[in-house]
Amino acid sequence: MGYIDSQRADRLITQLLADVSNQRARLVILDIAGVSTMDTATAQTILQATAALRLLGCQVALTGISPDIAVTLTHLDVDLSTITTVPTPQEVIQRYTQQMHESQPSHSLGDEHASRSS
């Protein structure tokens, strides 16, 4: 995938929001494993998209953050505290499936991890 600029991110997010609304999706995994470079505007677009997806009733997880992207986002002082970050899409699905089996819709994907470490 390479570089994601804010224009490309805007197009992807616009399409994603339409698809989520049309399909009534409950979970969105934003996997950025192939992204090698990200700027502040793109990171902000992801944060805004996450907020919009939550308003549509979707849980959102960001996966595939490479060490380079993690360092870049840290240096750009991007606050990802409102986004659930998980290493792989498979782990998100595992958590979501477990959550569905427990039938506790008030839990978010990030809450389960916090309760394990307590």
GIBEL-V706768 format. One record per pair of residues at least 4 apart in sequence whose ideal C-beta (glycine too) atoms are under 8 Angstrom apart, sorted by sequence separation. I is the first residue (numbers start at 1). GAP is how many residues later the second one is. D is the distance in Angstrom with one decimal. If there is no record, write none. Layout:
i={I;I}
gap={GAP;GAP}
d={D;D}
This chain:
i={4;5;6;7;8;9;10;11;12;13;14;15;16;17;18;19;20;38;39;40;41;42;43;44;45;46;47;48;49;50;51;52;54;65;66;67;68;69;70;71;72;74;87;88;89;90;91;92;93;94;95;96;97;98;107;109;110;111;112;113;114;4;20;38;53;54;65;73;80;86;99;102;107;19;32;54;86;99;53;73;20;65;99;86;50;99;49;16;50;96;99;95;98;30;46;92;95;62;95;30;30;65;62;61;62;63;60;61;62;63;64;86;60;61;62;63;64;84;28;59;61;63;64;84;63;84;4;63;35;63;28;30;32;33;34;36;43;1;4;26;27;28;29;30;32;33;35;37;38;47;51;61;2;3;9;13;17;26;27;28;29;30;31;32;36;37;47;50;1;2;3;4;6;9;13;16;20;24;25;26;27;28;30;31;32;33;36;43;47;50;1;2;3;4;5;27;29;32;35;38;44;1;2;3;6;10;13;17;21;37;38;43;47;5;6;9;13;17;20;40;47;5;9;16;32;39;43;46;59;4;20;40;6;13;17;9;61;59;59;31;29;29;29;27;27}
gap={4;4;4;4;4;4;4;4;4;4;4;4;4;4;4;4;4;4;4;4;4;4;4;4;4;4;4;4;4;4;4;4;4;4;4;4;4;4;4;4;4;4;4;4;4;4;4;4;4;4;4;4;4;4;4;4;4;4;4;4;4;5;5;5;5;5;5;5;5;5;5;5;5;6;6;6;6;6;7;7;8;8;8;9;10;10;11;12;12;13;13;14;14;16;16;17;17;18;18;19;20;20;21;22;22;22;23;23;23;23;23;23;24;24;24;24;24;24;25;25;25;25;25;25;26;26;28;28;29;29;30;30;30;30;30;30;30;31;31;31;31;31;31;31;31;31;31;31;31;31;31;31;32;32;32;32;32;32;32;32;32;32;32;32;32;32;32;32;33;33;33;33;33;33;33;33;33;33;33;33;33;33;33;33;33;33;33;33;33;33;34;34;34;34;34;34;34;34;34;34;34;35;35;35;35;35;35;35;35;35;35;35;35;36;36;36;36;36;36;36;36;37;37;37;37;37;37;37;37;38;38;38;39;39;39;40;48;49;50;58;60;63;64;65;69}
d={5.5;6.9;6.1;6.7;6.4;6.0;6.2;6.5;6.1;6.3;6.7;6.2;6.1;6.3;6.2;5.9;7.8;4.9;7.2;6.2;6.4;6.7;6.6;6.3;6.2;6.4;6.7;6.4;6.1;6.4;6.7;6.7;6.3;5.2;6.9;6.4;6.3;6.1;6.3;6.3;6.2;7.8;5.8;7.4;6.4;6.3;6.4;6.1;6.1;6.4;6.2;6.4;6.5;6.4;4.6;7.8;6.5;6.3;6.6;6.7;6.9;5.5;4.5;5.8;4.2;7.8;5.3;4.5;6.4;4.9;6.7;7.5;6.1;7.3;7.5;6.5;4.9;7.9;4.9;6.6;6.3;7.7;5.7;7.2;4.8;7.2;8.0;7.0;7.8;6.5;6.6;5.1;7.1;6.7;7.1;6.5;5.7;7.3;7.7;7.7;7.9;6.3;5.1;7.8;7.0;7.4;6.7;4.7;5.0;5.2;7.9;7.0;6.8;7.3;7.4;6.5;7.3;6.6;5.5;7.5;5.0;5.7;7.6;4.6;5.2;4.2;7.6;7.6;7.7;6.2;5.2;6.7;6.8;7.1;7.5;7.4;5.9;7.9;5.3;6.9;6.5;7.4;7.9;7.1;7.3;3.0;7.5;7.9;5.7;7.6;7.5;4.4;7.2;7.5;7.8;6.0;7.2;6.1;5.1;5.0;5.2;4.9;4.7;4.9;6.9;7.9;7.7;6.8;3.5;7.2;6.5;7.5;7.0;4.7;7.8;6.8;6.2;8.0;5.8;6.6;7.8;7.5;7.1;4.5;6.3;7.2;7.8;6.5;7.5;5.3;5.4;5.4;4.5;5.9;6.9;7.5;5.9;8.0;6.3;6.1;7.4;7.7;7.2;7.9;3.8;6.1;7.6;5.8;5.9;7.4;7.0;4.3;6.9;7.6;5.3;4.2;4.2;7.0;5.5;4.8;7.0;6.4;6.9;7.6;6.8;7.6;7.9;7.5;7.1;5.3;5.7;6.6;5.8;7.7;7.1;8.0;5.5;6.2;5.7;5.3;4.9;5.1;7.7;7.4;5.4}
